[in-house]
Amino acid sequence: MVSLLSEKEKKIVNKEALITLELAILYKFGFDFNFQNPIASLERYLRLLNHDLESKAFNLCIHILKASLFKPTLLDYSQSKVAACAAIIAVS
């Protein structure tokens, strides 16, 4: 964004100020930077199932989770439940 500014504008606005302004706008609109995703839960479940070192199981889980994004009915469930299901399917 800073590269799009003219030389006169670049003297007034720097990269750090622009980032600070963008963050203030996002916070004002209530944007949440700490959204819950299934990856942390997935890693924990695979560790509990003793499959945490197998990249094959993890990759299969990631593919299952990506496919779950296309099913609106799965939005009714928490991300941790969807991750648990993906882990169970991948290791069985």
N, CA, C and O atoms as CSV, one atom per row, in Angstrom:
chain,resi,resn,atom,element,x,y,z
A,1,MET,N,N,0.809,-1.193,0.000
A,1,MET,CA,C,0.000,0.000,0.000
A,1,MET,C,C,0.855,1.261,0.000
A,1,MET,O,O,0.529,2.243,-0.667
A,2,VAL,N,N,1.946,1.226,0.750
A,2,VAL,CA,C,2.798,2.408,0.813
A,2,VAL,C,C,3.413,2.693,-0.543
A,2,VAL,O,O,3.642,3.850,-0.893
A,3,SER,N,N,3.679,1.654,-1.302
A,3,SER,CA,C,4.280,1.854,-2.624
A,3,SER,C,C,3.344,2.572,-3.587
A,3,SER,O,O,3.799,3.133,-4.583
A,4,LEU,N,N,2.048,2.563,-3.307
A,4,LEU,CA,C,1.078,3.234,-4.168
A,4,LEU,C,C,0.982,4.733,-3.891
A,4,LEU,O,O,0.375,5.473,-4.665
A,5,LEU,N,N,1.579,5.175,-2.791
A,5,LEU,CA,C,1.503,6.584,-2.421
A,5,LEU,C,C,2.475,7.423,-3.241
A,5,LEU,O,O,3.482,6.926,-3.745
A,6,SER,N,N,2.153,8.685,-3.361
A,6,SER,CA,C,3.063,9.603,-4.040
A,6,SER,C,C,4.229,9.927,-3.094
A,6,SER,O,O,4.187,9.599,-1.908
A,7,GLU,N,N,5.245,10.560,-3.625
A,7,GLU,CA,C,6.416,10.899,-2.797
A,7,GLU,C,C,6.042,11.841,-1.658
A,7,GLU,O,O,6.566,11.727,-0.551
A,8,LYS,N,N,5.148,12.756,-1.933
A,8,LYS,CA,C,4.695,13.694,-0.901
A,8,LYS,C,C,3.951,12.956,0.212
A,8,LYS,O,O,4.137,13.251,1.392
A,9,GLU,N,N,3.102,11.991,-0.174
A,9,GLU,CA,C,2.342,11.216,0.806
A,9,GLU,C,C,3.251,10.267,1.594
A,9,GLU,O,O,3.004,9.996,2.770
A,10,LYS,N,N,4.293,9.769,0.943
A,10,LYS,CA,C,5.229,8.860,1.624
A,10,LYS,C,C,5.967,9.556,2.757
A,10,LYS,O,O,6.386,8.904,3.714
A,11,LYS,N,N,6.132,10.869,2.662
A,11,LYS,CA,C,6.796,11.616,3.729
A,11,LYS,C,C,5.900,11.716,4.965
A,11,LYS,O,O,6.391,11.859,6.085
A,12,ILE,N,N,4.603,11.641,4.758
A,12,ILE,CA,C,3.655,11.765,5.862
A,12,ILE,C,C,3.334,10.399,6.476
A,12,ILE,O,O,3.255,10.267,7.697
A,13,VAL,N,N,3.149,9.387,5.626
A,13,VAL,CA,C,2.717,8.066,6.070
A,13,VAL,C,C,3.844,7.063,5.856
A,13,VAL,O,O,4.417,6.983,4.770
A,14,ASN,N,N,4.156,6.302,6.900
A,14,ASN,CA,C,5.138,5.224,6.747
A,14,ASN,C,C,4.447,3.876,6.951
A,14,ASN,O,O,3.265,3.823,7.290
A,15,LYS,N,N,5.168,2.821,6.749
A,15,LYS,CA,C,4.604,1.477,6.804
A,15,LYS,C,C,4.048,1.153,8.191
A,15,LYS,O,O,2.961,0.587,8.303
A,16,GLU,N,N,4.780,1.503,9.240
A,16,GLU,CA,C,4.347,1.197,10.605
A,16,GLU,C,C,3.052,1.933,10.954
A,16,GLU,O,O,2.160,1.364,11.583
A,17,ALA,N,N,2.955,3.194,10.543
A,17,ALA,CA,C,1.743,3.970,10.817
A,17,ALA,C,C,0.544,3.383,10.080
A,17,ALA,O,O,-0.567,3.355,10.610
A,18,LEU,N,N,0.773,2.918,8.863
A,18,LEU,CA,C,-0.305,2.320,8.083
A,18,LEU,C,C,-0.781,1.015,8.722
A,18,LEU,O,O,-1.983,0.756,8.781
A,19,ILE,N,N,0.142,0.204,9.194
A,19,ILE,CA,C,-0.221,-1.052,9.861
A,19,ILE,C,C,-1.015,-0.768,11.132
A,19,ILE,O,O,-2.015,-1.431,11.406
A,20,THR,N,N,-0.570,0.215,11.902
A,20,THR,CA,C,-1.281,0.584,13.122
A,20,THR,C,C,-2.695,1.051,12.811
A,20,THR,O,O,-3.636,0.694,13.520
A,21,LEU,N,N,-2.849,1.837,11.769
A,21,LEU,CA,C,-4.165,2.313,11.359
A,21,LEU,C,C,-5.058,1.152,10.908
A,21,LEU,O,O,-6.235,1.105,11.265
A,22,GLU,N,N,-4.516,0.234,10.139
A,22,GLU,CA,C,-5.293,-0.916,9.688
A,22,GLU,C,C,-5.757,-1.763,10.874
A,22,GLU,O,O,-6.902,-2.212,10.905
A,23,LEU,N,N,-4.874,-1.982,11.846
A,23,LEU,CA,C,-5.255,-2.747,13.034
A,23,LEU,C,C,-6.351,-2.038,13.820
A,23,LEU,O,O,-7.274,-2.686,14.315
A,24,ALA,N,N,-6.261,-0.728,13.938
A,24,ALA,CA,C,-7.289,0.032,14.650
A,24,ALA,C,C,-8.641,-0.099,13.957
A,24,ALA,O,O,-9.673,-0.209,14.619
A,25,ILE,N,N,-8.637,-0.087,12.637
A,25,ILE,CA,C,-9.886,-0.236,11.882
A,25,ILE,C,C,-10.465,-1.632,12.083
A,25,ILE,O,O,-11.669,-1.782,12.294
A,26,LEU,N,N,-9.612,-2.654,12.019
A,26,LEU,CA,C,-10.089,-4.023,12.218
A,26,LEU,C,C,-10.665,-4.220,13.612
A,26,LEU,O,O,-11.709,-4.854,13.766
A,27,TYR,N,N,-9.998,-3.686,14.627
A,27,TYR,CA,C,-10.519,-3.789,15.992
A,27,TYR,C,C,-11.834,-3.041,16.143
A,27,TYR,O,O,-12.729,-3.504,16.850
A,28,LYS,N,N,-11.961,-1.907,15.498
A,28,LYS,CA,C,-13.186,-1.111,15.572
A,28,LYS,C,C,-14.371,-1.880,14.988
A,28,LYS,O,O,-15.482,-1.798,15.510
A,29,PHE,N,N,-14.141,-2.613,13.925
A,29,PHE,CA,C,-15.197,-3.413,13.314
A,29,PHE,C,C,-15.411,-4.746,14.023
A,29,PHE,O,O,-16.302,-5.512,13.653
A,30,GLY,N,N,-14.598,-5.026,15.043
A,30,GLY,CA,C,-14.770,-6.245,15.828
A,30,GLY,C,C,-14.176,-7.481,15.193
A,30,GLY,O,O,-14.617,-8.596,15.474
A,31,PHE,N,N,-13.186,-7.302,14.344
A,31,PHE,CA,C,-12.538,-8.448,13.715
A,31,PHE,C,C,-11.777,-9.222,14.778
A,31,PHE,O,O,-11.027,-8.634,15.558
A,32,ASP,N,N,-11.961,-10.531,14.816
A,32,ASP,CA,C,-11.333,-11.371,15.828
A,32,ASP,C,C,-10.116,-12.057,15.230
A,32,ASP,O,O,-10.236,-12.826,14.277
A,33,PHE,N,N,-8.955,-11.781,15.784
A,33,PHE,CA,C,-7.726,-12.404,15.305
A,33,PHE,C,C,-7.539,-13.795,15.895
A,33,PHE,O,O,-6.714,-14.567,15.405
A,34,ASN,N,N,-8.279,-14.121,16.922
A,34,ASN,CA,C,-8.132,-15.413,17.598
A,34,ASN,C,C,-9.307,-16.322,17.282
A,34,ASN,O,O,-10.041,-16.735,18.180
A,35,PHE,N,N,-9.482,-16.634,16.003
A,35,PHE,CA,C,-10.566,-17.520,15.638
A,35,PHE,C,C,-10.134,-18.960,15.886
A,35,PHE,O,O,-8.953,-19.299,15.815
A,36,GLN,N,N,-11.112,-19.782,16.175
A,36,GLN,CA,C,-10.823,-21.180,16.466
A,36,GLN,C,C,-10.765,-21.957,15.163
A,36,GLN,O,O,-11.687,-21.898,14.349
A,37,ASN,N,N,-9.685,-22.679,14.977
A,37,ASN,CA,C,-9.562,-23.519,13.796
A,37,ASN,C,C,-9.327,-24.958,14.242
A,37,ASN,O,O,-8.951,-25.192,15.391
A,38,PRO,N,N,-9.538,-25.911,13.366
A,38,PRO,CA,C,-9.444,-27.313,13.780
A,38,PRO,C,C,-8.029,-27.865,13.854
A,38,PRO,O,O,-7.848,-28.982,14.339
A,39,ILE,N,N,-7.023,-27.140,13.399
A,39,ILE,CA,C,-5.675,-27.691,13.318
A,39,ILE,C,C,-5.099,-28.003,14.697
A,39,ILE,O,O,-4.522,-29.072,14.895
A,40,ALA,N,N,-5.246,-27.087,15.650
A,40,ALA,CA,C,-4.705,-27.326,16.995
A,40,ALA,C,C,-5.372,-28.546,17.633
A,40,ALA,O,O,-4.703,-29.371,18.256
A,41,SER,N,N,-6.675,-28.653,17.476
A,41,SER,CA,C,-7.387,-29.820,18.012
A,41,SER,C,C,-6.949,-31.084,17.298
A,41,SER,O,O,-6.765,-32.127,17.925
A,42,LEU,N,N,-6.783,-30.991,15.997
A,42,LEU,CA,C,-6.359,-32.152,15.219
A,42,LEU,C,C,-5.003,-32.661,15.681
A,42,LEU,O,O,-4.821,-33.865,15.861
A,43,GLU,N,N,-4.060,-31.764,15.873
A,43,GLU,CA,C,-2.735,-32.170,16.340
A,43,GLU,C,C,-2.816,-32.848,17.702
A,43,GLU,O,O,-2.123,-33.835,17.952
A,44,ARG,N,N,-3.657,-32.324,18.576
A,44,ARG,CA,C,-3.822,-32.913,19.907
A,44,ARG,C,C,-4.441,-34.308,19.801
A,44,ARG,O,O,-3.984,-35.231,20.475
A,45,TYR,N,N,-5.470,-34.479,18.971
A,45,TYR,CA,C,-6.112,-35.780,18.827
A,45,TYR,C,C,-5.166,-36.805,18.215
A,45,TYR,O,O,-5.140,-37.957,18.648
A,46,LEU,N,N,-4.395,-36.404,17.221
A,46,LEU,CA,C,-3.447,-37.337,16.623
A,46,LEU,C,C,-2.367,-37.742,17.623
A,46,LEU,O,O,-1.897,-38.880,17.611
A,47,ARG,N,N,-1.976,-36.806,18.487
A,47,ARG,CA,C,-0.996,-37.133,19.526
A,47,ARG,C,C,-1.592,-38.144,20.512
A,47,ARG,O,O,-0.905,-39.073,20.934
A,48,LEU,N,N,-2.854,-37.970,20.876
A,48,LEU,CA,C,-3.516,-38.904,21.788
A,48,LEU,C,C,-3.682,-40.287,21.171
A,48,LEU,O,O,-3.665,-41.297,21.875
A,49,LEU,N,N,-3.841,-40.325,19.856
A,49,LEU,CA,C,-3.997,-41.598,19.153
A,49,LEU,C,C,-2.663,-42.211,18.721
A,49,LEU,O,O,-2.634,-43.230,18.031
A,50,ASN,N,N,-1.561,-41.579,19.133
A,50,ASN,CA,C,-0.196,-42.032,18.790
A,50,ASN,C,C,0.065,-42.047,17.289
A,50,ASN,O,O,0.781,-42.910,16.781
A,51,HIS,N,N,-0.514,-41.094,16.594
A,51,HIS,CA,C,-0.284,-40.942,15.155
A,51,HIS,C,C,0.259,-39.558,14.835
A,51,HIS,O,O,0.158,-39.097,13.698
A,52,ASP,N,N,0.831,-38.899,15.822
A,52,ASP,CA,C,1.297,-37.530,15.614
A,52,ASP,C,C,2.548,-37.448,14.773
A,52,ASP,O,O,2.826,-36.399,14.191
A,53,LEU,N,N,3.313,-38.521,14.692
A,53,LEU,CA,C,4.548,-38.496,13.910
A,53,LEU,C,C,4.335,-38.975,12.480
A,53,LEU,O,O,5.261,-38.946,11.668
A,54,GLU,N,N,3.132,-39.410,12.174
A,54,GLU,CA,C,2.836,-39.899,10.828
A,54,GLU,C,C,2.295,-38.759,9.971
A,54,GLU,O,O,1.179,-38.285,10.179
A,55,SER,N,N,3.084,-38.338,9.027
A,55,SER,CA,C,2.628,-37.251,8.159
A,55,SER,C,C,1.501,-37.714,7.241
A,55,SER,O,O,0.701,-36.903,6.774
A,56,LYS,N,N,1.441,-39.018,6.984
A,56,LYS,CA,C,0.386,-39.545,6.126
A,56,LYS,C,C,-0.982,-39.349,6.779
A,56,LYS,O,O,-1.935,-38.938,6.117
A,57,ALA,N,N,-1.079,-39.641,8.068
A,57,ALA,CA,C,-2.346,-39.460,8.786
A,57,ALA,C,C,-2.702,-37.977,8.866
A,57,ALA,O,O,-3.863,-37.612,8.680
A,58,PHE,N,N,-1.725,-37.127,9.137
A,58,PHE,CA,C,-1.980,-35.697,9.229
A,58,PHE,C,C,-2.444,-35.146,7.884
A,58,PHE,O,O,-3.394,-34.366,7.831
A,59,ASN,N,N,-1.791,-35.540,6.809
A,59,ASN,CA,C,-2.176,-35.059,5.479
A,59,ASN,C,C,-3.582,-35.513,5.099
A,59,ASN,O,O,-4.342,-34.755,4.496
A,60,LEU,N,N,-3.924,-36.748,5.451
A,60,LEU,CA,C,-5.275,-37.235,5.180
A,60,LEU,C,C,-6.301,-36.429,5.975
A,60,LEU,O,O,-7.371,-36.103,5.462
A,61,CYS,N,N,-5.976,-36.110,7.218
A,61,CYS,CA,C,-6.873,-35.281,8.039
A,61,CYS,C,C,-7.062,-33.905,7.425
A,61,CYS,O,O,-8.178,-33.385,7.402
A,62,ILE,N,N,-5.990,-33.313,6.930
A,62,ILE,CA,C,-6.091,-31.996,6.310
A,62,ILE,C,C,-7.008,-32.046,5.097
A,62,ILE,O,O,-7.811,-31.138,4.887
A,63,HIS,N,N,-6.894,-33.100,4.298
A,63,HIS,CA,C,-7.771,-33.243,3.129
A,63,HIS,C,C,-9.230,-33.409,3.554
A,63,HIS,O,O,-10.133,-32.862,2.921
A,64,ILE,N,N,-9.452,-34.160,4.620
A,64,ILE,CA,C,-10.819,-34.338,5.127
A,64,ILE,C,C,-11.364,-33.008,5.621
A,64,ILE,O,O,-12.518,-32.674,5.351
A,65,LEU,N,N,-10.547,-32.242,6.343
A,65,LEU,CA,C,-10.996,-30.943,6.850
A,65,LEU,C,C,-11.281,-29.965,5.717
A,65,LEU,O,O,-12.230,-29.184,5.794
A,66,LYS,N,N,-10.468,-30.002,4.670
A,66,LYS,CA,C,-10.738,-29.142,3.514
A,66,LYS,C,C,-12.052,-29.531,2.852
A,66,LYS,O,O,-12.829,-28.666,2.449
A,67,ALA,N,N,-12.299,-30.826,2.741
A,67,ALA,CA,C,-13.558,-31.289,2.134
A,67,ALA,C,C,-14.751,-30.912,3.004
A,67,ALA,O,O,-15.845,-30.676,2.492
A,68,SER,N,N,-14.543,-30.855,4.319
A,68,SER,CA,C,-15.651,-30.512,5.215
A,68,SER,C,C,-16.092,-29.066,5.049
A,68,SER,O,O,-17.205,-28.716,5.441
A,69,LEU,N,N,-15.249,-28.225,4.481
A,69,LEU,CA,C,-15.616,-26.830,4.263
A,69,LEU,C,C,-16.734,-26.677,3.229
A,69,LEU,O,O,-17.419,-25.655,3.188
A,70,PHE,N,N,-16.908,-27.701,2.399
A,70,PHE,CA,C,-17.919,-27.642,1.347
A,70,PHE,C,C,-19.281,-28.160,1.806
A,70,PHE,O,O,-20.241,-28.156,1.036
A,71,LYS,N,N,-19.361,-28.602,3.049
A,71,LYS,CA,C,-20.616,-29.106,3.599
A,71,LYS,C,C,-21.156,-28.119,4.630
A,71,LYS,O,O,-20.656,-28.082,5.754
A,72,PRO,N,N,-22.150,-27.327,4.282
A,72,PRO,CA,C,-22.672,-26.340,5.233
A,72,PRO,C,C,-23.249,-26.954,6.501
A,72,PRO,O,O,-23.298,-26.294,7.539
A,73,THR,N,N,-23.685,-28.205,6.433
A,73,THR,CA,C,-24.250,-28.844,7.627
A,73,THR,C,C,-23.207,-29.045,8.714
A,73,THR,O,O,-23.550,-29.124,9.894
A,74,LEU,N,N,-21.942,-29.130,8.334
A,74,LEU,CA,C,-20.876,-29.317,9.324
A,74,LEU,C,C,-20.577,-28.040,10.094
A,74,LEU,O,O,-19.854,-28.078,11.089
A,75,LEU,N,N,-21.115,-26.915,9.654
A,75,LEU,CA,C,-20.929,-25.665,10.398
A,75,LEU,C,C,-21.690,-25.667,11.710
A,75,LEU,O,O,-21.434,-24.832,12.578
A,76,ASP,N,N,-22.624,-26.600,11.862
A,76,ASP,CA,C,-23.374,-26.719,13.111
A,76,ASP,C,C,-22.533,-27.316,14.230
A,76,ASP,O,O,-22.899,-27.218,15.402
A,77,TYR,N,N,-21.412,-27.932,13.880
A,77,TYR,CA,C,-20.558,-28.594,14.863
A,77,TYR,C,C,-19.333,-27.735,15.165
A,77,TYR,O,O,-18.901,-26.935,14.334
A,78,SER,N,N,-18.790,-27.908,16.346
A,78,SER,CA,C,-17.581,-27.162,16.705
A,78,SER,C,C,-16.402,-27.681,15.893
A,78,SER,O,O,-16.401,-28.818,15.421
A,79,GLN,N,N,-15.414,-26.831,15.742
A,79,GLN,CA,C,-14.232,-27.202,14.966
A,79,GLN,C,C,-13.490,-28.382,15.594
A,79,GLN,O,O,-12.896,-29.195,14.886
A,80,SER,N,N,-13.527,-28.469,16.918
A,80,SER,CA,C,-12.835,-29.580,17.579
A,80,SER,C,C,-13.527,-30.913,17.295
A,80,SER,O,O,-12.863,-31.944,17.185
A,81,LYS,N,N,-14.860,-30.899,17.175
A,81,LYS,CA,C,-15.579,-32.137,16.849
A,81,LYS,C,C,-15.292,-32.570,15.421
A,81,LYS,O,O,-15.112,-33.759,15.153
A,82,VAL,N,N,-15.248,-31.625,14.515
A,82,VAL,CA,C,-14.927,-31.948,13.118
A,82,VAL,C,C,-13.507,-32.495,13.024
A,82,VAL,O,O,-13.251,-33.433,12.269
A,83,ALA,N,N,-12.579,-31.912,13.791
A,83,ALA,CA,C,-11.199,-32.403,13.800
A,83,ALA,C,C,-11.124,-33.807,14.395
A,83,ALA,O,O,-10.363,-34.643,13.906
A,84,ALA,N,N,-11.902,-34.076,15.441
A,84,ALA,CA,C,-11.908,-35.417,16.049
A,84,ALA,C,C,-12.411,-36.452,15.047
A,84,ALA,O,O,-11.851,-37.544,14.945
A,85,CYS,N,N,-13.453,-36.114,14.317
A,85,CYS,CA,C,-13.969,-37.029,13.300
A,85,CYS,C,C,-12.950,-37.279,12.204
A,85,CYS,O,O,-12.779,-38.412,11.752
A,86,ALA,N,N,-12.274,-36.223,11.778
A,86,ALA,CA,C,-11.246,-36.376,10.740
A,86,ALA,C,C,-10.123,-37.281,11.232
A,86,ALA,O,O,-9.628,-38.120,10.480
A,87,ALA,N,N,-9.721,-37.117,12.484
A,87,ALA,CA,C,-8.646,-37.946,13.045
A,87,ALA,C,C,-9.068,-39.402,13.120
A,87,ALA,O,O,-8.284,-40.296,12.800
A,88,ILE,N,N,-10.301,-39.646,13.542
A,88,ILE,CA,C,-10.788,-41.031,13.654
A,88,ILE,C,C,-10.863,-41.686,12.287
A,88,ILE,O,O,-10.492,-42.849,12.130
A,89,ILE,N,N,-11.343,-40.941,11.293
A,89,ILE,CA,C,-11.429,-41.488,9.931
A,89,ILE,C,C,-10.029,-41.772,9.385
A,89,ILE,O,O,-9.812,-42.795,8.735
A,90,ALA,N,N,-9.095,-40.886,9.642
A,90,ALA,CA,C,-7.744,-41.022,9.070
A,90,ALA,C,C,-6.975,-42.188,9.668
A,90,ALA,O,O,-6.201,-42.839,8.966
A,91,VAL,N,N,-7.172,-42.462,10.941
A,91,VAL,CA,C,-6.365,-43.526,11.559
A,91,VAL,C,C,-7.045,-44.875,11.493
A,91,VAL,O,O,-6.417,-45.889,11.798
A,92,SER,N,N,-8.312,-44.923,11.104
A,92,SER,CA,C,-8.989,-46.227,11.047
A,92,SER,C,C,-8.880,-46.861,9.683
A,92,SER,O,O,-9.396,-47.959,9.469
